[in-house]
């Protein structure tokens, strides 16, 4: 199930988080651990900047070269509170990015614009609005009991302060889907301009 067709790799670009922040998120969201709700594994927690989809091997070098041209200064973001995209159908539960979200949006736009100059030969650029967030759990079986549990958790933790993260790099990652969930591998890290690549 994890094999990629025609040698293509399923790639995305993300912000990694320090271990102590991921541990705080996991501890705060522990009440969600129950039947029908699947928590995101600690090692898989991240903030997606751009999902690229299946990329052919001969395009990865061009992609890497484009990403090396992104220039940004490190900045801070605040992780605070939990939410969902739909209160009536809360299939994705996430930690919210508060202060600094506009900087993530700018970085997302810079990456998208830089990559788009390569056209369809590299990858298709989506048109979905970017909404920075950190997925912590997914509701697999939205029965009344599970939805009630999620709703109660969100109400109780909508403003909980997780902490501040200094963003000084972004990472090109490979995702391989398996029967046990996705497996992510870091392919390349791109540092901010105030650090050396």
C-alpha positions in Angstrom: 0.0 0.0 0.0 2.9 2.3 0.6 4.4 1.9 -2.9 4.5 5.0 -5.0 3.3 4.7 -8.7 5.9 5.4 -11.4 8.5 6.2 -8.8 6.6 9.4 -7.8 6.9 10.5 -4.3 4.0 12.0 -2.2 5.6 15.3 -0.9 4.6 18.2 1.3 6.3 21.2 3.0 5.9 21.7 6.7 7.1 23.4 9.9 8.4 21.0 12.5 7.8 21.6 16.2 10.0 21.2 19.2 9.5 18.1 21.3 8.3 19.9 24.4 5.5 21.6 22.4 4.4 18.3 20.8 4.4 16.7 24.2 2.2 19.5 25.6 -0.2 19.1 22.7 -0.4 15.4 23.2 -1.0 15.8 27.0 -3.7 18.5 26.5 -5.5 16.4 23.8 -5.4 13.1 25.8 -9.1 13.3 26.7 -9.8 12.7 23.0 -8.1 9.3 23.1 -11.1 7.0 22.8 -12.9 4.7 20.3 -13.6 6.4 17.0 -11.1 9.2 17.5 -7.5 8.7 16.1 -4.8 10.9 17.6 -1.9 12.0 15.5 1.3 10.3 16.6 3.8 12.6 18.3 6.4 12.1 15.6 3.9 13.1 12.9 2.8 16.4 14.4 3.6 19.4 12.1 2.1 22.5 10.5 1.6 22.0 6.8 2.7 24.9 4.6 1.9 23.3 1.3 0.8 19.8 0.2 2.5 19.0 -3.1 1.0 15.6 -4.0 2.8 13.0 -6.2 6.0 14.5 -7.6 8.1 12.7 -10.3 11.7 12.0 -9.4 13.1 14.2 -12.2 11.2 17.2 -10.7 12.4 16.9 -7.2 15.8 18.5 -7.9 14.0 21.5 -9.5 11.7 21.7 -6.5 14.7 21.6 -4.1 16.4 24.4 -6.1 13.3 26.5 -6.0 12.9 26.1 -2.3 16.6 27.1 -1.7 15.7 30.5 -3.2 13.1 31.3 -0.5 14.4 34.0 1.8 12.7 34.7 5.2 13.7 35.9 8.7 12.9 33.6 11.6 9.7 34.5 13.5 7.6 33.4 16.5 4.1 31.8 16.4 1.8 31.0 19.3 0.0 27.7 19.6 -3.2 28.4 21.6 -6.5 26.6 21.8 -8.1 23.7 19.9 -10.8 23.9 17.2 -12.3 22.2 14.2 -13.3 23.1 10.7 -17.0 22.2 11.3 -18.7 22.2 14.7 -21.5 20.1 13.3 -19.1 17.6 11.7 -15.9 17.8 13.7 -13.8 15.2 11.7 -10.5 17.1 12.1 -9.5 18.5 15.5 -6.5 20.9 15.5 -4.4 23.2 17.6 -4.8 26.8 16.5 -2.0 29.1 15.4 -2.6 32.5 16.9 0.2 35.2 16.9 2.4 34.8 13.9 -0.2 33.2 11.6 0.2 36.0 9.1 3.9 35.2 8.9 3.1 31.6 8.1 0.7 32.8 5.4 3.4 35.0 3.9 5.9 32.1 3.8 3.2 29.9 2.3 2.6 32.5 -0.5 6.4 32.9 -1.1 6.8 29.1 -1.5 3.8 28.8 -3.7 4.9 31.6 -6.0 8.4 30.4 -6.2 7.3 26.8 -7.1 4.7 28.0 -9.6 7.3 29.4 -12.0 8.1 25.9 -12.9 4.5 25.3 -14.1 2.8 22.0 -14.4 6.0 20.2 -15.2 6.8 20.4 -11.5 3.4 20.3 -9.7 -0.1 21.6 -9.8 -0.7 24.5 -7.4 -4.0 24.3 -5.5 -6.4 27.2 -5.0 -7.6 26.3 -1.5 -7.2 29.1 1.1 -4.3 28.5 3.4 -5.3 28.1 7.1 -2.4 27.4 9.3 -3.2 24.7 11.9 -1.8 21.7 13.6 -3.9 18.5 13.3 -4.0 16.6 16.6 -6.8 14.0 16.0 -9.3 12.8 13.5 -12.8 11.6 14.1 -13.1 8.3 12.2 -16.6 7.3 13.3 -18.7 10.4 14.0 -21.4 8.8 16.2 -23.3 10.9 18.7 -21.1 9.9 21.6 -17.8 10.8 19.8 -19.2 14.1 18.5 -20.3 15.0 22.0 -16.9 14.2 23.5 -15.2 16.3 20.8 -17.6 19.2 21.3 -17.1 19.2 25.1 -13.3 19.0 24.7 -13.3 22.0 22.3 -15.4 24.1 24.5 -13.2 23.4 27.5 -9.9 23.9 25.6 -10.7 26.6 23.1 -8.2 29.1 24.7 -5.6 26.8 26.3 -2.1 28.1 25.9 0.3 25.5 24.5 3.3 27.8 24.0 5.5 29.8 21.6 7.5 28.3 18.7 10.3 30.0 16.9 10.1 29.2 13.2 13.6 29.2 11.7 13.2 26.6 9.0 10.8 24.6 6.9 11.1 21.0 5.7 10.4 19.1 2.5 8.9 15.8 3.6 7.9 12.5 2.0 4.7 10.8 3.0 4.2 7.1 2.5 0.7 5.7 3.3 0.6 2.4 5.1 -2.0 0.2 6.8 -0.8 1.7 10.1 -1.0 5.3 9.1 1.3 7.7 7.2 5.1 7.5 7.6 6.9 10.8 7.1 10.6 11.2 6.1 12.5 14.5 6.0 14.1 15.0 2.7 15.6 18.5 3.1 15.6 21.3 5.6 15.6 25.0 4.5 16.8 27.5 7.1 15.8 31.1 7.5 18.1 33.8 6.1 19.4 34.5 9.6 20.7 30.9 9.7 23.0 29.2 7.3 21.6 26.4 5.0 
